[in-house]
Amino acid sequence: MKSHKVLPAVALLAAGWLGQPALAAPPTDRDKQGIQQAMLFNFDACNREHIEDVMKSCADAMPDREKFRRETLATFEEKDIHYSLVECEVLDVRLPWAKARIVQDTHVLDRESKDQDRAAFRNSSALLPEGERVEYINTFKRENGKWKLYLIISEMRPVKT
């Protein structure tokens, strides 16, 4: 695994599931869509390097929120990274919480071109393999009727493409 940061906008680790709120309910189509939209909004904000939208995608109660903001801004300064959502599988809903398995592609872009196709080709070549697919479990919190990213609760594991 590469030593540089290729984490999505909420890259905090936790030891387990967030307490034991209400009984689990099967995820509704609305919940699945809302959680996927939350991830897409987050990745889009990261790709645009728009910190205010990144923070809007995160729950107000997210642990270490200010530290996360500072680290995200530092990442924006260090690298131009493009995140793509490959898969979003909602595993559990215990209102106001949800848990989903996320698979993402991450490509370090060329700062001069920001061309996604060129970066994907470059990243998949043997000369500069900077692309990566990872999977992890993310939690979400429903706030004011919207799903927000809360906390990553698993290791990020590389996935072969």
N, C-alpha and C positions, 0 to 999 in steps of 0.2 A: 504494500500500500504506500502511496506517495506520502511524503512528509509535509507537504503544503496543505493548508486548510482548503477543503472542498465541501464544507458543511452547508446545509441549507440555513435559512434564516433562523430557525429555532434549533440551535445545536447544543442543547444542554442535556446532560445525562442524569438520570434518576435511578434509584434502586428498585422501584416497583410501581404497581398500579396505585392510583391516587385514592387511597382510602376505600371505603365500601359504601358509596351512596346507594340510592334506590336499586331495586332489582334490575338486572339487565333486561333489556327489551330488544327484540330483533330490530336491526337498523331499518328505518323506513327509507323509501326512495328519496324523500326530501332530505333526510339526514345525510345519506350517501352523496347526494348532489351538493349539499351545502359544504360538506367536508372537502370534497374534491375541489369545489370553487375556492375554498379557503387556501388550499395548497397552491392552486394555480395563481391566485392573486398574490400570494407570498412570493412565488418564484418569479412572477412578472415584475414585482417591485424590486426584487434582488437583481434581476437582469437589467433593469433600468437604473439601478443604484439609487433608488429613491427611498431614503431612510424613513421619511414620514409614512409612506405607504407600507413599508416593511413593518413598522411598529403598529400600524393600524391592523395588520393581519394577525398580530399577536394579542393574546388575552391580557387584559389590564393586570391580572393577578399573576402573570408569568413570573416565576422565580428569577431573581437577578436580572430584571428587565433593563436597568441602566447599564450594567456591565455588558449585557448582550448588545445593546445599542452601540456602545463604544467599540466592541469587537467587530461588529458588522461594518461600522464606518472604517475601521482599520483594514478590514478585508477589501472593501471597495477601493481603498488607496493602493493596496499591494497588488491586486490582480483584477483582471476583468474575467469574471466567471459567468458562464451561462448554465442555468439549471433548467432541466426539462422533466416534467412528471411523466413517468412511464406507466405506473400503476398505483392505484389508491384503493385498497381493500379495507372497508370498514369492518372491524372485528367485533366491536362491542359498543353499546350505548348504555350508559347509566347516567341519565340526566342529572346535572348539567354537563357530564363528561362523556367523551367518546375516545375510542382507541382505533387506530388504523395502521395497516402495514403499508409503507410507502416505498416505492422503487423509483429512483431518480437517476438521470444521466447528468453528469457534470463535465463541462468542457472549459478549459482555460482558453480564453480567446486571445487573439492577437490585438493588442490595444489600438494599433493603427487602423485595422480594417473592421473589426467587430463583425466579420462575416461568419455566420453560424455554419454554413456549408464548408467553407474553407477550414474553419476551426475543427469541425468534425473529421474532415479528411486528415488534417495535420495530426489531430489527437489520436487517430486510429493507426497512424503510420508507425513503423518501428523506430523512426528517427526521433519522434517526440510524442511518446504515449502519455499525454496529459489528460485523456478522457477517462471517465470512471463511471461505472454503474454500481450503486449501492442500494441496500434495503435496510429499513429500520422500522421500529414501532414508534409512532408519534401519538401524543394525546392532544385532545382538543377540549376547549371549554366553550359552552354556549353562553354568550353574553349579548344582551339586548336583541335576542332573536337571531343572532348570527354565530356560526362556528368560528372560533379563533384558535390559532396554534398555541399550544401551551407548553409542552415539554416532550423531548425525545426520551424514551424510557428503555432503550436498548442500545447495544453497540451498533455501529454502522458496519454492515458486512458487505464486502465486494461481491458482486453478482457477475458471473460470466455472461457475455453477450453472444 
